[in-house]
Structures are given as structure tokens and as C-alpha cells.
């Protein structure tokens, strides 16, 4: 829907939401800034006996004694843990 100012908007529960896309140069800057600020985190999570990864593994994993040690790039430790929990389906961190 186009509002009377010419901007694309959508309504959610009666309130307008702006659907304007960011400029490609802004997106490029956001990606570069993110890449420049990534840090490497080591996260440990408990896994079930004989657990093996399925498909493409998005980070380095070493498993010993039902503890997976994951090395993962992220902006914060919280973000790294969120990614690990999503992949393993568990947030049983060590």
C-alpha cells in the first residue's frame, strides 16, 4: 500500500510500518562493520552420547566426553551462545 506521502507502508494492528529498504551502500557498511568487529569465542555445550553433526557445520567442533567445544565468530558471547544453542538444540552450556 502507498500512503499519501508516497512511501510504502503496511498496517499492523492499525499502526503503519515503514517498508522502505535501506540503501545498498548502507547495507554494505553494516556488513563490513560487523565483519570488522567479529571476535572468536569458545563455547562448550553438553551433547548426547554418540552425537554427530548432520549436514554442513557452520563452525569448528571438537567433541570429547559428551562435551562439544565450539569455536565460533560472533559480535558477543551471548550471540555465540545463541548460535550454538540453535545448532545443537540445547543450551546446556558448561
ABEGO torsion letter per residue (X at the ends): XBBAAGBBBBBBGGBBBBABBBBAAAAAAAAAAAAAABBBBBBBBBBBBGBBBBEBBABBBBBBGGBBBBBBBBABAAAAAAAAAAAAGBABBX
